[in-house]
Amino acid sequence: MRTTAAREGFASAAGRFPAVRLTGRLLRRDLEIAGPLLAAALAFRLFVWLLPCVLILVALLGFWWSGTALGEFVRTTGLSPLTASLLENVGRQAEQSRLIALGVGIGSLAIASFTLGRALDGVANRVRPGSCPRDFTALARAGRYTAVLLGILVACLGGPLLEAVLHIPTAVMSVVMIGVFALLGLPLLRAGQPGPYRAYLPGAVLFGLGLEGLRAVAVHFLPGKLSRASELYGTLGVAAAALVWLMLLARFVVLAHLLNLLLSEQEDLLPRSSDDSTS
């Protein structure tokens, strides 16, 4: 009875509110293309891609690390004790093998970027069949995906530092980050498809809102949780939290693609309906 009443209520709301109707279509299309499975596969590729990025970051930390510089950096940015301890341990160890770590990280990143590009093309092709052909243009798309994701990574890491150093209000920082993530999401969602960038703006805004929500939770809520998780489960707990974060990120990528598709289909139907009414 409750399920039937909920369905009737949703159908009634969908008839009155276009946004509710669009949400219902979005959820149905997501089930049709197995959106959760697509997001899970994409999250795994993102996790594999993130590992060499961490290795490169560790190598760069080895070039820069010194006890005095690290202490000054922690005091300036107001990092948590867990993050400061982690940076100190990683920097001390990376100082001895920074060149090897940098070389291995760059090589691994190139391979992981190609496989991640194929995964992102697969998501776009699942939503819009044939939108990303497997030809020489796939390499260009993989490079663009990598540049966008590196930009997202820099924004996620640099946002809290700028907020702490410049004393930017949290609400203002969130608005700025939504704009940054939406702009970065445009080339990620366009995926070599024709049409102006404004056609992909709704999905990019959804992507930016979702990613900023994840970033805000990671910055303001997760540090204490990760500290306890690292004490209880070690590195595995932190890795599991990162994988969940990437899974949610991948879900927003899939939903953003679907939103752009549904809105484009809706625009294609408008001329037909107007022509039918005039005839």
Secondary structure as UniProt FT lines:
FT   HELIX           2..16
FT   HELIX           18..32
FT   TURN            33..34
FT   HELIX           35..64
FT   HELIX           67..77
FT   HELIX           81..94
FT   TURN            95..96
FT   HELIX           98..127
FT   TURN            129..130
FT   HELIX           137..166
FT   HELIX           170..190
FT   TURN            191..192
FT   HELIX           197..200
FT   HELIX           201..220
FT   HELIX           222..233
FT   HELIX           235..278
//
